Amino acid sequence: MKGTSKITMFDRIMMAISFAEENEPETALAILEADERKSKKNRPGATIEKRPSNRPTMRV
């Protein structure tokens, strides 16, 4: 039986919690830091430009 080998963000967090509970904080931090570096690398840049407000104004 073939399973998926992809580890999700939830799985990484749960692994880090397990290591932290067993008094291995360095390993837990290493797991979380590796995940942060990976996620920051894949994030696209902020290229969306904000549009000016074109809402009509109410005149009394």
C-alpha positions in Angstrom: 0.0 0.0 0.0 1.4 3.3 -1.0 1.0 6.3 1.4 1.7 9.9 1.0 5.0 11.1 2.4 4.1 14.8 2.4 4.1 16.2 6.0 1.5 19.0 6.5 1.9 22.0 8.7 -0.3 20.4 11.3 1.9 17.3 11.4 5.0 19.5 11.9 3.4 21.4 14.7 2.3 18.2 16.4 5.8 16.8 16.1 7.3 20.0 17.7 4.8 19.7 20.5 5.7 16.1 21.1 9.4 16.9 21.3 8.7 19.9 23.6 6.7 17.8 26.0 9.6 15.3 26.3 12.1 18.1 27.3 13.7 18.5 23.8 13.1 22.2 23.1 16.0 22.5 20.7 14.6 19.8 18.5 11.1 21.3 18.6 12.5 24.7 17.7 14.5 23.2 14.8 11.4 21.6 13.4 9.4 24.9 13.5 12.3 27.0 12.2 12.8 24.6 9.2 9.1 24.9 8.4 9.2 28.8 8.6 12.1 28.9 6.2 10.4 26.6 3.7 7.1 28.6 3.8 8.8 32.0 3.4 10.6 30.8 0.4 7.4 29.8 -1.5 5.5 33.0 -0.6 4.9 35.4 -3.5 5.8 39.0 -3.2 3.3 41.7 -2.5 2.6 42.9 -6.0 -1.1 43.9 -5.6 -1.5 47.6 -5.8 -4.3 49.2 -3.8 -6.9 51.0 -5.8 -8.0 54.5 -5.0 -11.3 54.9 -3.3 -13.9 55.4 -6.0 -16.9 55.4 -3.8 -19.4 58.2 -4.5 -19.7 60.9 -1.8 -23.0 61.8 -0.4 -24.0 65.5 -0.9 -26.7 67.0 1.2 
